[in-house]
Amino acid sequence: MTTITTAGTPGVNRFSRSQLLRTARLFATDPDLRELVDLAATERTWHRLDATDHLEIWVVGWPVGSSTGWHDHLQSEGAILTVAGELAEQTWSAGEAHDRYLWEGEGRSFGPRHVHNVTNLGDRPALSVHVYSPALRGMTRYALLDGRLRQTGIERAGAQW
């Protein structure tokens, strides 16, 4: 028999993907979220709601047409939940992009090294909650060149956030 050992205590210093999505849903119920970001801005705005070494929670405001660009979150697992508006997520696997839409109230979780590009394709600003475990240490940036996704650099946490 194979035994799988996982370090940490679930919900304290180790979070499953389903726990991350439930946490995003919990924070999304806060009626004051809209006050924490500038939904009239011309670029994305964000505010960190809480952070420990093991868990980090953000609210993000998305103007129409704004996008993250292709990136991953290094070793952090995560969840995203659309609070208002609609977001499109492109993921990269098997050498091609795949589209998914996250309408108001919908969310998803993802594992480490999940490469994606999130965009507000709607006709009004969007609002979302993002949860990561462990806390973000940075992200890898990518560019789509000649039909292939190529790494362009690594940004460390704190550099632009």
ZAPAKOL-881214 format. One record per residue (C-alpha): residue number from 1; residue in three letters; chain; x, y, z. Coordinates in Angstrom, 3 decimals. Example, Ala and Ser with C-alpha at 12.3 -4.5 7.8 and 13.67 -1.06 7.14 Angstrom:
1/Ala/A/12.300/-4.500/7.800
2/Ser/A/13.670/-1.060/7.140
***
This chain:
1/Met/A/0.000/0.000/0.000
2/Thr/A/1.268/3.484/-0.899
3/Thr/A/0.902/6.222/1.675
4/Ile/A/0.750/9.828/0.567
5/Thr/A/1.950/12.272/3.182
6/Thr/A/1.075/15.941/2.924
7/Ala/A/2.776/18.489/5.138
8/Gly/A/0.683/20.989/6.995
9/Thr/A/-2.755/21.218/8.461
10/Pro/A/-5.638/21.498/5.973
11/Gly/A/-7.251/24.935/6.143
12/Val/A/-4.437/26.364/8.283
13/Asn/A/-1.219/26.211/6.279
14/Arg/A/-2.272/24.044/3.351
15/Phe/A/-5.355/24.673/1.235
16/Ser/A/-6.985/22.407/-1.310
17/Arg/A/-8.278/23.832/-4.567
18/Ser/A/-11.873/23.401/-3.356
19/Gln/A/-11.030/25.289/-0.144
20/Leu/A/-9.540/28.103/-2.228
21/Leu/A/-12.713/28.402/-4.299
22/Arg/A/-14.898/28.336/-1.165
23/Thr/A/-12.738/31.097/0.327
24/Ala/A/-13.168/33.186/-2.828
25/Arg/A/-16.945/32.684/-2.603
26/Leu/A/-16.933/33.769/1.034
27/Phe/A/-14.992/36.975/0.351
28/Ala/A/-17.108/37.699/-2.752
29/Thr/A/-20.148/38.213/-0.505
30/Asp/A/-18.633/41.370/1.028
31/Pro/A/-20.839/44.260/-0.179
32/Asp/A/-17.943/46.726/0.233
33/Leu/A/-15.626/45.083/-2.340
34/Arg/A/-16.510/47.640/-5.017
35/Glu/A/-15.211/50.418/-2.781
36/Leu/A/-11.719/48.882/-2.648
37/Val/A/-10.881/49.195/-6.355
38/Asp/A/-11.485/51.894/-8.956
39/Leu/A/-14.011/50.449/-11.385
40/Ala/A/-13.831/53.656/-13.452
41/Ala/A/-10.061/53.284/-14.020
42/Thr/A/-8.654/52.678/-17.483
43/Glu/A/-6.367/49.872/-16.248
44/Arg/A/-6.907/46.991/-13.826
45/Thr/A/-6.797/47.931/-10.161
46/Trp/A/-6.398/45.571/-7.232
47/His/A/-6.398/45.505/-3.465
48/Arg/A/-5.021/42.792/-1.211
49/Leu/A/-7.735/41.783/1.241
50/Asp/A/-5.586/39.555/3.452
51/Ala/A/-2.334/37.607/3.406
52/Thr/A/-0.331/35.121/5.400
53/Asp/A/2.531/32.942/4.209
54/His/A/-0.047/30.268/3.385
55/Leu/A/-2.969/32.208/1.896
56/Glu/A/-3.395/35.442/-0.066
57/Ile/A/-6.678/37.066/-1.121
58/Trp/A/-7.157/39.877/-3.665
59/Val/A/-10.019/41.825/-5.205
60/Val/A/-9.447/42.999/-8.798
61/Gly/A/-11.311/45.632/-10.822
62/Trp/A/-11.363/45.044/-14.581
63/Pro/A/-12.142/47.843/-17.070
64/Val/A/-13.695/46.702/-20.343
65/Gly/A/-11.021/45.102/-22.517
66/Ser/A/-8.392/44.816/-19.784
67/Ser/A/-6.277/41.690/-19.658
68/Thr/A/-3.584/40.060/-17.525
69/Gly/A/-1.480/38.763/-20.386
70/Trp/A/-0.236/35.185/-20.355
71/His/A/1.190/34.186/-16.965
72/Asp/A/1.322/31.570/-14.230
73/His/A/1.597/31.894/-10.443
74/Leu/A/4.716/29.753/-9.969
75/Gln/A/4.076/27.221/-7.170
76/Ser/A/0.837/28.783/-5.895
77/Glu/A/-2.495/27.105/-6.462
78/Gly/A/-5.390/29.484/-6.917
79/Ala/A/-9.031/30.276/-7.440
80/Ile/A/-10.808/33.087/-9.246
81/Leu/A/-14.451/34.073/-8.808
82/Thr/A/-16.256/36.694/-10.892
83/Val/A/-18.253/38.914/-8.533
84/Ala/A/-19.667/41.284/-11.178
85/Gly/A/-19.445/41.378/-14.959
86/Glu/A/-17.927/38.622/-17.052
87/Leu/A/-14.394/37.408/-17.563
88/Ala/A/-12.863/35.150/-20.177
89/Glu/A/-9.978/32.867/-19.307
90/Gln/A/-7.696/31.405/-21.926
91/Thr/A/-5.598/28.480/-20.766
92/Trp/A/-2.712/26.835/-22.550
93/Ser/A/-2.396/23.072/-22.837
94/Ala/A/-1.339/20.575/-25.474
95/Gly/A/0.102/23.396/-27.565
96/Glu/A/-3.076/25.418/-27.937
97/Ala/A/-5.307/27.956/-26.210
98/His/A/-8.646/26.925/-24.698
99/Asp/A/-11.384/29.423/-23.796
100/Arg/A/-13.576/29.439/-20.704
101/Tyr/A/-16.037/32.106/-19.582
102/Leu/A/-16.606/33.042/-15.969
103/Trp/A/-19.966/34.776/-15.756
104/Glu/A/-21.060/36.653/-12.659
105/Gly/A/-21.027/34.266/-9.686
106/Glu/A/-18.883/31.642/-11.439
107/Gly/A/-15.413/30.654/-10.435
108/Arg/A/-12.760/28.020/-10.836
109/Ser/A/-9.656/26.778/-9.128
110/Phe/A/-6.333/25.781/-10.641
111/Gly/A/-3.069/24.141/-9.748
112/Pro/A/0.485/25.443/-9.655
113/Arg/A/2.097/26.489/-12.934
114/His/A/-1.381/26.975/-14.490
115/Val/A/-0.746/29.189/-17.529
116/His/A/-3.612/31.518/-18.382
117/Asn/A/-4.688/34.913/-19.689
118/Val/A/-7.770/36.537/-18.136
119/Thr/A/-9.661/39.281/-19.976
120/Asn/A/-12.789/41.349/-19.433
121/Leu/A/-14.628/40.812/-22.722
122/Gly/A/-17.877/42.245/-21.378
123/Asp/A/-19.399/45.654/-21.997
124/Arg/A/-19.044/46.879/-18.395
125/Pro/A/-16.349/46.799/-15.710
126/Ala/A/-15.929/43.484/-13.922
127/Leu/A/-14.960/42.634/-10.345
128/Ser/A/-13.321/39.413/-9.161
129/Val/A/-11.818/37.777/-6.077
130/His/A/-8.556/35.806/-6.349
131/Val/A/-7.175/33.441/-3.699
132/Tyr/A/-3.715/31.821/-3.731
133/Ser/A/-1.957/29.236/-1.576
134/Pro/A/0.803/29.514/-0.688
135/Ala/A/0.903/33.309/-0.889
136/Leu/A/2.176/34.601/-4.228
137/Arg/A/5.937/34.660/-4.622
138/Gly/A/5.752/35.918/-8.189
139/Met/A/4.671/34.911/-11.645
140/Thr/A/6.118/33.752/-14.923
141/Arg/A/5.193/35.903/-17.931
142/Tyr/A/4.703/34.434/-21.402
143/Ala/A/4.139/35.706/-24.935
144/Leu/A/2.352/33.941/-27.772
145/Leu/A/4.869/33.958/-30.646
146/Asp/A/4.438/32.065/-33.904
147/Gly/A/1.703/29.910/-32.385
148/Arg/A/3.850/28.911/-29.402
149/Leu/A/3.816/30.130/-25.840
150/Arg/A/7.279/31.353/-24.839
151/Gln/A/8.488/32.440/-21.419
152/Thr/A/9.485/36.114/-21.340
153/Gly/A/10.454/36.560/-17.694
154/Ile/A/9.683/36.074/-14.037
155/Glu/A/8.256/38.837/-11.851
156/Arg/A/8.778/38.551/-8.124
157/Ala/A/5.990/39.515/-5.720
158/Gly/A/6.204/43.136/-4.672
159/Ala/A/7.780/44.290/-7.931
160/Gln/A/4.477/45.557/-9.379
161/Trp/A/1.860/44.537/-6.817
***
